[in-house]
Amino acid sequence: MFPDLQLEVMERFTAVEQYFRNSPKDFRGVPPELTQTPKGLVLLQIYAIYEFTVREVTSTAIEEIANHAHAYSDLKWPLLAIFLEPQVEALRKCGEKNDWLRRLDLLEKSTSPGPITPVETIPFDGSHYRHTHVELILKVLGVKRKLTLRRRHLYRIDTLVDRRNAISHGEETAMAVGRRSSRADIMREIKIMKSICLRLIEIVSEHCSTPARHRK
């Protein structure tokens, strides 16, 4: 599953790069909407690939770990935060009357010898895909390796999220955002975000392939 995801991400970045290479260059007399807007649109697409990668890495990791058929009672506690999602959600929504029954259900499930089952959830810290959000996902999965090899690249993620939000929420146009970057800047952004996405797939895939890492 991870190899397929890696291939998909590489193909998406290649398509973005090819589009940008063929977009109008900054020459005198060329309207700015033709040269600056593509830069902003490329940043939007880079963000889309990045968010896709994070979501798919998380769901694939959950499925891969579940395929090892660990017992709930054997899981490391951060992973219980994922695989007990149905019980946690039931407790959150049950109301005062059933609060203690749901607490008992939660604790009983956490010590069950039965095999874990996949769940649909993504750990979330409210930052909407900024670097702290991804670091939380890695922490819950139990991945010890760093998201990026260079700390400054973490803040490139945050800047990309801010640019995406500015365009998609109508605060700025794609042309206005694109005007602040040179073509070389955009090509560098494609390269760096591609490396971050592929590294994320690599470190999570490696973690999920070793069942002993998931157990107490």
ABEGO torsion letter per residue (X at the ends): XAAAAAAAAAAAAAAAAAAAAABBBBBBGBBAAAAAAAAAAAAAAAAAAAAAAAAAAAAAAAAAAAAAGBBAAABBAAAAAAAAAAAAAAAAAAEAAAAAAAAAAAAAAAABABBBBBBBBBBBAGAGGBAAAAAAAAAAAGBABBABABAAAAAAAAAAAAAAAAAAAGABBAAAAAAABBAAAAAAAAAAAAAAAAAAAAAAAAAAABAAAABX
